[in-house]
Amino acid sequence: MYEPSRPADREGRYKSPEPADGKSHTLALLWRERRFLWGVAWKTIVLASLVTVLLPNHYDGITEIVPGESQGGGAMGVLSKLVGGATGGLGGALDPTSLMGLKTPGAFYIEVMKSRTVQDRLIDRFDLRRHYSRIGRSFPSVYKYRLGPKLFEGDYYTTRKQLKRLTDFDENKRSGVVTITYTDYDRATAAKIANAYVEELNTLAAQLNTSDAHRERMFLEERLKSAKQDLDQASLALSQFSSKNAVMDPQNQGRTMMDAAGRLQGELIASETELKVQQQIYSDDNIKVRTTKARIAELQSQLKQLMGNSGATPADAGGKGSQLYPSMRALPILGYQYSDLYRQAKIQEAVYEFLTQQYEMARIQEAKELPTVRVADLAVPPERKSGPFRSVIVVLCLVAGVVLAGFWVIGRNSWEQLPPDDSRRQLMAEVMQSVRRARAGAS
């Protein structure tokens, strides 16, 4: 027990302090208790040093990205010029996007990286539930204990909170550069996760792209599929018709058949003339006369087959190959049908080629408008730690311990100087007596 700082009078009451400076009295009291304060100080230093030694080192993985230029158009450019001209060249102080309440690309990217989708992808990609539970020695109460291969694996909710606490996003309003800082207990993991934020940002931004070029590309992609099906059907119908009726090119084929018919007709006339001459010289049983008659019959048969019947086609011959090509009488009808199928095929081919060109142009435009980011500085494993600052922690603990000990000394001295009949002393006595009775009853 410490002796009272002030002597008591004959009636048991403590004397009032002699008139003196309050600060001097407090300093004198602390000087008398210097051994107690010194004990608190060195014990605090030892305890804080042990705690700081057990704290793991922190490393910062830092990535700087530059948002891509907006392709949204001349409206913002004209607005920027108008604002710059109206403010006398103070366009940097008055951002048109801020005046209209629009977000900057950097703010949009930061919100995307803070989304639950990006966080869950990073958690699954780097197995952060187990990673944080192993290295989070200063936060053991937030992790669940599980048996089996998932020992000390945390849940997604807790891991998201830890990931959010260890990640910092900062946007430079003037330059638009966004700095991503991720702090981890492992220097390689810090750099990998900082860079992974950019990769997941590009992936998710591409999925969230709602630009006009993207919608046009999606429409053309669906239209191109249907046009390809129509082209295939038209080409198949044309090929089947050509195979069935032996029609390749009606115009050239008709011209060729006319030439062939003319040659046959000429040979037939020449053979008939020759036969008449031979009949005047030889009898009908002569070999020359019979040979000429046979040649005339063959030419007439070929000419008849070439001319054909009205509407006859190679398919009308019973499929036995007796007629390889359509006759001249059937060729105009087949040519009309062939021309119609050929025209449909060419139309579908032209539509398909046009849609293909438009689709490629839409893909190029979409690539231009895709909200991708450019990496100014890629995160590398840091060479030095970013924390904790052990000397600062020890000094702060020392100051806090000495200050609390000083308040304790002053408060104890004030309490000891209270008279015995003081209401606060009586209340404390009643409380202590009740506590003793409760402890005695429990034992």
Secondary structure, DSSP 8 states (H G I E B T S, - for coil): ----SS-B-TTS-B----S--HHHHHHHHHHHTHHHHHHHHHHHHHHHHHHHHHS--BEEEEEEEEE----S-HHHHHHHHHHHHHTTS-TTTS-HHHHTT---HHHHHHHHHTSHHHHHHHHHHHTHHHHHHHH-TT-GGGS----GGGTT---HHHHHHHHHHHEEEEE-TTT--EEEEEEESSHHHHHHHHHHHHHHHHHHHHHT---HHHHHHHHHHHHHHHHHHHHHHHHHHHHHHHHHHT-S-HHHHHHHHHHHHHHHHHHHHHHHHHHHHHHHHS-TTSHHHHHHHHHHHHHHHHHHHHH--TT--GGGGTTSSS-SS--TTTHHHHHHHHHHHHHHHHHHHHHHHHHHHHHHHHHHHHHHHS--EEEEE-----SS--B--HHHHHHHHHHHHHHHHHHHHHHHHHHHTS-TT-HHHHHHHHHHHHHHHHHHHH-
